[in-house]
Amino acid sequence: MKSIVVLGAGPAGAAVALGLKRLGHDVSVVSEWRRFAALEGVSQRVLEALRGVGLTQALAVAGEPSRRHSRWNSEAQNRNVEFLLDRPRFDQGLRDDLHAAGIAVIEARVLGVRQEAGRSLIELEGAPSLVADFHVEARGRQAPQHDRSHGRAARGPETLSLLNRWQGPPGKSASAVESQPDGWMWMARQADGRCYWQWTLDVSATPLPEKAVLLDFCRERRWESVLARAFFDNDQEQDLELHARSSTAILTPVCGGENWLRVGDAAMAVDPLSGNGIFQSLSSALQAPTVINTLLVHPERRELALRFHQQRVEHLFWRFARLGRDFYLEERRWAQEPFWQVRRQWPDGEPVHAEACFDDLRVEQAPVLRDGFVDLAQVVISPDQPLGIWHLNGVELAPLVSRLHSEPADQVLAHLSPEQQRYLRSWLLSQGYRP
């Protein structure tokens, strides 16, 4: 049994720790509490992702869905809902899930990590140092980039989010989002009167005043918005606070090594407009327990396991980045404004989903997750799935696609159950297959 230390108890770190525990590894988590009481709006798919990885106590923090009002491209809409997560309570739920699984959580700040004799030496503030066979970097965007020899991280347009929090009168919970010429604003209020307003902007295009007057600057900017005045419906702002954080999209050039792996926002983080931050963080962490298990149990597969992890992190990053670009493209009023102009073009002009063509499908050998390890298998490569598809509804796809180029579908699919046949035929039609 190898000892593993996960640095960070956010959604990604907690999901990886639980996965490693299920695989039989000795795992502990080191984390410090976040220093600002934030609120996050999440979708139903985030709740399903939390349930899927076993974070049930964190999931319980989500209350009833609240209506989200949006004003985008001159259109006012009230169709969508989101769940508001009180981040301190959510973080406590993550820790409760870890404790329930028998995973030790060490409350401390990580001062540094270095390698000694093939092991990780983790120096902590106010606590004894830890020595581990393997460590997982899951401290989010703030995780240091240790090795500059691998090259510089890929970065999107430099983006800053200014978050204001204050106490207002009790009322109905709700959230809203609004585009502005120089950025976009997200606002939320909880039933107990806690209010949140976040302005996401490009500091190169919007000069900010000195820190001493930044809070007043944000207040003035907030009340210039007709939507904000209507949303908060009062000017009571008790205990007003300000927190600044980077929202720049960033992709780490190397996300793993012999005895370490980066997951979640520490591996890749995308502009929050392109989707939900928690969902993105979990998406890049789901494969990590199997990758780590392979590195520890089958070191001869090290290159294969690390390639699998890196490719999938990069694939997620560029897909989420293009989703964000498409959101910015929907707002056409400010297309020529500096903030919007650059984000409507980054990262490229490639579509999020490539056009399907059955003749473009090909069968190749690629890394997959099999029985708790990374292994090689025949997969189907498509323009939309360049990393390959191994199974569909429990059916290995590559042998079927190989035969379908020369045999009729009725013959190739005859051995499958009616349900599997329906599923496979639907997928084939989506790929442009014509009998």
C-alpha positions in Angstrom: 0.0 0.0 0.0 1.3 3.4 -1.0 0.7 6.6 1.0 -1.0 9.4 -1.0 -1.6 13.0 0.1 -4.1 15.2 -1.7 -3.4 18.9 -1.4 -6.8 20.7 -1.4 -10.2 19.7 -0.2 -12.3 21.4 -2.9 -14.6 19.3 -5.2 -11.7 18.0 -7.3 -9.5 17.1 -4.4 -12.4 15.4 -2.4 -13.5 13.4 -5.5 -10.0 12.1 -6.1 -9.5 11.2 -2.4 -12.7 9.3 -2.3 -11.9 7.5 -5.6 -8.4 6.5 -4.3 -9.9 5.3 -1.0 -12.3 3.0 -2.9 -9.3 1.6 -4.8 -7.7 0.6 -1.5 -5.1 3.3 -1.1 -4.0 5.0 2.1 -5.0 8.6 1.4 -5.1 11.8 3.5 -6.0 15.4 2.6 -4.4 18.7 3.5 -6.4 21.9 3.2 -7.0 25.3 4.6 -10.3 27.1 4.7 -10.9 29.6 2.0 -10.6 33.2 3.2 -13.7 34.7 1.7 -17.3 33.5 2.1 -18.3 33.2 -1.5 -21.5 32.0 -3.2 -21.7 29.9 -6.3 -24.6 29.3 -8.7 -24.6 25.7 -10.1 -26.8 23.8 -12.5 -28.5 20.4 -12.2 -25.7 18.7 -14.0 -23.3 19.8 -11.2 -25.5 18.2 -8.6 -25.6 15.0 -10.6 -21.8 15.1 -10.9 -21.5 15.5 -7.1 -23.8 12.6 -6.6 -21.9 10.5 -9.0 -18.6 10.8 -7.2 -20.2 10.2 -3.7 -20.1 13.8 -2.4 -23.6 13.4 -0.9 -23.2 15.7 2.2 -21.8 18.5 0.0 -24.7 17.9 -2.3 -27.2 18.4 0.5 -26.1 22.0 0.9 -27.9 22.9 -2.4 -31.3 24.2 -1.6 -34.3 24.7 -3.9 -33.6 26.0 -7.4 -33.9 29.7 -7.8 -35.0 31.6 -10.9 -32.2 33.3 -12.8 -32.8 36.5 -14.7 -30.5 37.3 -17.5 -30.1 40.3 -19.7 -27.9 39.4 -22.7 -27.8 40.9 -26.2 -30.7 43.2 -25.2 -32.9 40.2 -24.4 -34.4 39.8 -20.9 -35.1 36.2 -19.9 -36.4 34.4 -16.9 -36.3 30.8 -18.2 -33.3 29.2 -16.4 -32.9 28.2 -12.8 -29.7 27.6 -10.8 -28.9 26.3 -7.3 -27.1 28.6 -5.0 -24.3 27.0 -3.0 -23.1 28.7 0.1 -19.4 28.0 -0.2 -18.5 27.8 3.5 -21.3 25.3 4.1 -20.4 23.4 0.9 -16.7 23.2 1.9 -17.8 21.8 5.3 -19.9 19.2 3.4 -16.9 18.1 1.4 -14.9 17.6 4.6 -17.8 15.7 6.1 -17.9 13.4 3.1 -14.1 12.8 3.5 -14.5 12.1 7.2 -17.4 9.7 6.6 -15.1 7.7 4.2 -12.4 7.4 6.9 -10.1 9.9 5.2 -8.0 12.1 7.5 -8.2 15.9 6.8 -5.3 18.0 8.0 -6.2 21.6 8.5 -3.0 23.4 7.5 -1.5 25.7 4.8 1.0 24.0 2.5 4.3 25.9 2.5 6.1 23.9 -0.1 6.5 20.5 -1.8 9.8 19.0 -2.9 11.1 15.6 -4.1 13.5 13.5 -2.0 14.5 10.0 -3.0 11.4 9.5 -5.2 9.0 10.7 -2.5 7.1 13.9 -1.9 8.1 16.0 1.2 5.3 18.4 2.0 6.1 21.2 4.4 3.1 22.6 6.4 2.5 25.7 8.4 2.0 24.9 12.1 2.0 21.2 11.6 4.7 18.4 11.1 5.9 17.9 7.5 4.4 14.9 5.6 6.3 12.3 3.5 4.2 10.6 0.8 4.8 8.1 -2.0 2.5 10.2 -4.2 0.9 13.7 -4.0 -2.1 15.2 -5.8 -2.1 18.9 -6.5 -5.7 20.1 -6.1 -5.3 23.6 -4.7 -7.0 25.3 -7.6 -5.8 28.3 -9.5 -3.5 29.2 -6.8 -1.4 26.0 -7.0 2.2 27.0 -7.9 3.7 26.0 -11.2 6.8 24.2 -9.9 8.7 23.2 -13.0 9.1 26.0 -15.6 11.2 23.7 -17.8 8.0 22.2 -19.2 7.1 25.6 -20.8 4.7 28.3 -20.0 1.0 27.6 -19.3 -1.5 28.4 -22.0 -3.5 31.4 -21.0 -6.7 33.1 -22.3 -7.4 36.8 -22.1 -6.4 38.2 -18.7 -9.6 38.4 -16.7 -10.3 39.6 -13.2 -13.5 39.1 -11.1 -14.3 41.6 -8.3 -16.8 40.1 -5.8 -18.8 42.3 -3.4 -20.6 40.7 -0.4 -22.8 42.5 2.0 -25.8 41.9 4.3 -29.2 43.2 3.2 -32.7 42.5 4.4 -34.2 39.0 4.1 -36.1 38.1 1.0 -36.5 35.6 -1.8 -33.4 33.9 -3.1 -32.6 34.6 -6.8 -29.7 35.3 -9.2 -29.1 37.3 -12.3 -26.5 37.9 -15.0 -26.1 41.0 -17.2 -23.7 41.9 -20.0 -22.0 45.3 -19.9 -19.8 47.1 -22.5 -16.6 46.3 -20.5 -17.5 42.9 -19.0 -20.4 41.1 -17.3 -22.0 41.0 -13.9 -23.4 38.2 -11.8 -25.6 38.9 -8.8 -27.3 36.8 -6.2 -29.2 37.1 -3.0 -30.0 34.5 -0.4 -33.2 34.2 1.7 -31.3 35.4 4.8 -30.4 38.7 3.1 -26.8 38.0 2.1 -26.1 39.6 -1.2 -23.4 39.0 -3.8 -22.4 41.0 -6.9 -19.5 40.0 -9.1 -18.1 42.0 -11.9 -15.8 40.2 -14.4 -13.7 42.5 -16.5 -10.4 42.9 -18.4 -8.0 45.1 -16.4 -6.1 46.0 -19.5 -9.2 47.5 -21.0 -10.7 48.9 -17.8 -8.2 50.7 -15.5 -9.0 50.3 -11.8 -8.5 52.9 -9.1 -6.3 52.5 -6.0 -7.1 49.7 -3.6 -8.3 52.2 -1.0 -11.1 53.4 -3.1 -11.9 50.2 -5.1 -14.8 49.3 -2.9 -16.5 52.7 -3.5 -15.7 52.3 -7.2 -17.5 48.9 -7.3 -20.5 50.3 -5.5 -20.9 53.2 -7.9 -20.5 50.8 -10.9 -23.1 48.5 -9.4 -25.7 51.1 -9.0 -25.3 52.3 -12.5 -26.9 49.1 -13.6 -30.7 49.3 -13.9 -30.9 45.5 -13.4 -28.8 45.6 -10.2 -30.9 48.4 -8.7 -34.1 46.4 -9.4 -32.5 43.1 -8.3 -31.3 44.3 -4.9 -34.2 46.7 -4.5 -32.6 48.7 -1.7 -29.4 50.5 -0.7 -28.7 48.8 2.6 -25.2 47.4 2.5 -24.1 46.3 5.9 -20.6 44.8 6.3 -19.7 45.4 2.7 -16.6 43.4 1.6 -14.5 43.1 -1.5 -12.6 40.2 -2.9 -10.6 40.1 -6.1 -9.7 36.9 -7.9 -8.3 35.9 -11.3 -10.7 34.3 -13.8 -8.2 33.9 -16.6 -8.4 30.6 -18.4 -5.2 28.7 -17.8 -3.9 25.2 -18.9 -0.9 23.7 -17.2 1.6 22.4 -19.8 2.4 19.2 -17.8 -0.2 17.8 -15.4 1.6 14.8 -14.0 4.9 13.0 -13.3 6.2 9.8 -11.7 4.8 10.5 -8.2 2.4 13.5 -8.6 -0.6 14.6 -10.6 -2.5 17.9 -11.0 -6.3 17.9 -11.0 -9.2 20.3 -11.1 -8.4 24.0 -11.5 -4.8 23.3 -10.7 -4.6 21.5 -14.0 -6.9 23.6 -16.1 -9.3 26.4 -15.3 -11.6 28.2 -17.8 -13.4 31.5 -17.8 -16.5 30.9 -15.5 -18.9 32.2 -18.2 -18.3 29.0 -20.3 -20.0 26.8 -17.8 -19.9 26.1 -14.1 -16.5 26.1 -12.3 -17.3 23.2 -10.1 -18.4 21.1 -13.1 -15.2 21.9 -14.9 -13.1 21.1 -11.9 -14.8 17.7 -11.4 -14.6 16.9 -15.1 -10.8 17.0 -15.1 -10.6 15.0 -11.8 -12.8 12.0 -12.5 -10.1 10.0 -14.3 -7.4 10.8 -11.7 -7.9 7.9 -9.3 -7.5 5.3 -12.0 -4.5 7.1 -13.5 -2.8 7.3 -10.0 -3.6 3.6 -9.4 -1.9 2.7 -12.6 1.2 4.8 -11.8 1.5 3.1 -8.4 0.6 -0.5 -9.3 1.9 -0.7 -12.9 4.8 1.7 -13.2 5.6 0.1 -16.6 2.5 1.9 -17.9 3.6 5.3 -16.6 3.9 6.9 -20.0 0.6 5.6 -21.1 -1.2 6.7 -17.9 0.3 10.2 -18.0 -0.5 10.6 -21.7 -4.1 9.6 -21.0 -4.4 12.2 -18.2 -2.7 15.0 -20.1 -4.7 14.5 -23.3 -8.0 14.5 -21.5 -7.2 17.6 -19.5 -6.2 19.4 -22.7 -9.3 18.2 -24.5 -11.6 19.5 -21.7 -9.8 22.8 -21.6 -10.2 23.6 -25.3 -13.8 22.4 -25.4 -14.8 24.5 -22.4 -12.8 27.5 -23.9 -14.8 27.2 -27.1 -18.1 27.0 -25.2 -17.1 30.3 -23.5 -16.3 31.9 -26.9 -19.7 30.9 -28.2 -21.4 32.6 -25.1 -19.5 35.8 -25.9 -20.5 35.6 -29.5 -24.2 35.6 -28.5 -23.7 39.1 -27.1 -23.6 41.3 -30.3 -24.2 44.7 -28.9 -20.7 45.1 -27.6 -18.9 43.2 -30.3 -16.4 46.0 -31.0 -15.6 46.8 -27.4 -12.1 45.5 -26.3 -13.4 43.1 -23.6 -15.8 41.4 -26.0 -13.7 41.6 -29.2 -10.8 39.5 -27.9 -13.1 36.9 -26.2 -15.2 36.4 -29.3 -12.1 35.2 -31.1 -10.3 33.2 -28.4 -9.2 30.5 -28.5 -9.8 29.9 -32.2 -12.5 29.6 -34.8 -13.0 25.9 -34.5 -16.6 24.7 -33.7 -17.3 23.1 -30.3 -18.8 20.1 -32.1 -17.3 18.9 -35.4 -19.6 17.9 -38.2 -20.2 14.1 -38.2 -19.3 11.9 -41.2 -19.2 8.1 -41.0 -16.5 7.9 -43.6 -14.2 9.9 -41.2 -14.5 7.4 -38.4 -11.3 5.3 -37.9 -10.2 2.6 -35.5 -7.0 3.1 -33.6 -5.3 1.8 -30.4 -5.5 4.4 -27.6 -5.4 4.5 -23.8 -8.7 3.7 -21.9 -9.8 3.0 -18.4 -10.2 -0.8 -17.8 -10.7 -2.5 -14.4 -9.2 0.2 -12.4 -6.1 0.8 -14.6 -5.2 2.7 -17.8 -4.8 0.2 -20.6 -4.6 0.1 -24.4 -7.7 -0.8 -26.5 -9.1 -0.4 -29.9 -11.3 2.7 -30.0 -13.2 4.7 -32.6 -11.8 8.1 -33.4 -14.2 10.7 -34.7 -13.8 14.4 -35.5 -15.9 15.3 -32.5 -14.2 12.7 -30.2 -10.5 12.8 -31.2 -9.5 10.8 -28.1 -11.7 7.9 -29.1 -14.8 6.1 -28.0 -14.4 2.6 -26.5 -17.9 1.5 -25.4 -21.4 2.6 -26.1 -24.1 1.3 -23.8 -21.8 -1.5 -22.7 -20.9 -2.5 -26.3 -17.3 -2.3 -27.6 -17.6 -0.1 -30.6 -14.4 -0.6 -32.7 -15.2 -4.1 -33.9 -18.6 -3.0 -35.1 -17.5 0.1 -36.9 -14.8 -2.0 -38.7 -17.3 -4.4 -40.0 -19.9 -1.8 -40.9 -17.6 -0.5 -43.7 -18.2 -3.8 -45.6 -21.2 -5.5 -44.0 -24.9 -4.4 -43.5 -26.0 -3.1 -40.1 -28.6 -5.8 -39.6 -25.9 -8.5 -39.8 -23.3 -6.6 -37.7 -25.8 -5.8 -34.9 -27.8 -9.0 -34.9 -26.1 -10.4 -31.8 -27.0 -7.4 -29.7 -30.1 -7.0 -27.5 -33.0 -4.9 -28.9 -32.2 -2.0 -26.6 -28.5 -2.1 -27.6 -29.4 -2.2 -31.2 -31.7 0.9 -30.8 -28.9 2.7 -29.0 -26.2 1.8 -31.6 -28.4 2.6 -34.6 -29.2 6.0 -33.1 -25.5 6.7 -32.6 -24.7 5.6 -36.1 -27.3 7.9 -37.6 -25.8 10.8 -35.6 -22.4 9.9 -37.2 -23.8 10.2 -40.7 -24.2 6.4 -41.3 -26.6 5.5 -44.1 -27.5 1.8 -44.6 
